[in-house]
């Protein structure tokens, strides 16, 4: 038992060391500023500028959370405060099923529905011509993917808020919405932020679905209708040729390390604050 | 109060917003299933389900995706099995032996929760580096191990969640009868939580069968059904992915059928898990 436990704990540490060692080769041959703050991605010439990929990842993640956040918050509030038991009974399996659908199926759905929708309906509204494989398509698909995940955590957090508080406020003559606004949301604020934080890390690392709909052009995206090329897609698309060009493998491991560390940091702070919230109640 | 009308209206507007949000989620869920069904059913045929790709399959030739279905099932079963060997003792140890060490318990839970979020592509690329270091080629066993490591935190935490609900009295009663901690773990805690355990295993199985990014590097792709652990294997998500990116319409059609098959597998797993946890919920000692 102790062996399996230490195995579980040691694996990520080994992983981190292994990825760092691999990617340190890149640092030896290129200055740090050049790696993170230039956008020249020419592996065959030895130029590895991560800026477009990092920015793509940040934009697409931000967009996804921006779309999914309010929907999740409102639904979670409704399901925990207003909804009848019957609706909750319907929604719970729906959320579970949505959470269980593999990302490649979301990708298929994105290509069938969202990409044509963006190219035929949304883009013409702004008089833009695109293929549909854009930042906004990726953002929408990602938003749908992280919705069940955020929603589950939000519902869990909102359920931990003691009902005495809201009952006291109700007895003072507040409407139910005012209770939500002034008591529940305020009390659950750290939890809500953390739920979004966990959503961010989920969206940040999502690979296949994004790879399928985001367009994958290594340029800094200029707007919602530009294709993007996030870090996970970069890794997944290029692993085949990474052994043939010097330093290419370290560059891809570097991308994996960036993902690993940033998600670790995000998860760490979100989880810590959820733990504190749950312990204080 | 002069603004009571305003307050009522504010509430009404927000209730509408909240209902709309729930509606959107239901709608999207319906839309996804409907799209997969509508595109998948016309493309579906027994040939797809029961034969391996024949010559020119990826140019619209004959054949099916049996290789990917079998590959995925092998992979997911192997990975779930190995993850179970790691997870069950860990989860029991965490809940029985570490019962008195609250701080340590919480630290480990936090650690595993953080691990849960690491994307599969990172596991995949890590495994790929190791494979290159040792000069190994993509194989079923490499995929199984990678996916096992990737789903282990998920399995541990969901087992942990059910084990947490075991009442203290059971532990105390077992201890007073002179049971060792090992006996308490496997004879009391495990038995008490079997439905939850099965749900945890099914959840992890679903994860394992649906994940593409970690097997992309490690398991490879092949048109044959793997005969040994050292051969590469095809998986359903990758099969969908490769066929969907093809410019030929017939091949893309088959990707829709494959997506339908994968979705049905996932739905079946989800429904089974739900059924089991509902059915056996009442048999537990409370």
Interface residues (C-beta under 8 A of the other chain):
Chain A: X1 X2 X4 X5 X7 X8 X9 X11 X12 X15 X18 X19 X22 X70 X71 X72 X73 X74 X75 X77 X78 X79 X82 X83 X87 X90 X91 X93 X94 X95 X96 X97 X98 X100 X101 X102 X103 X104 X105 X106 X107 X108 X109 X111 X112 X113 X144 X147 X151 X175 X176 X177 X178 X180 X198 X201 X202 X204 X205 X206 X207 X208 X212 X232 X235 X236 X239 X243 X249 X252 X253 X256 X259 X260 X263 X264 X266 X267 X268 X271 X272 X275
Chain B: X7 X8 X10 X11 X14 X15 X17 X18 X19 X20 X21 X22 X24 X25 X26 X28 X29 X31 X32 X35 X36 X39 X85 X86 X87 X89 X90 X92 X93 X94 X97 X106 X108 X110 X111 X112 X113 X114 X115 X116 X117 X118 X119 X120 X121 X122 X123 X124 X125 X126 X128 X129 X130 X132 X149 X152 X153 X156 X185 X203 X206 X209 X210 X211 X212 X213 X216 X217 X237 X240 X241 X244 X245 X255 X256 X259 X262 X263 X266 X267 X269 X270 X274
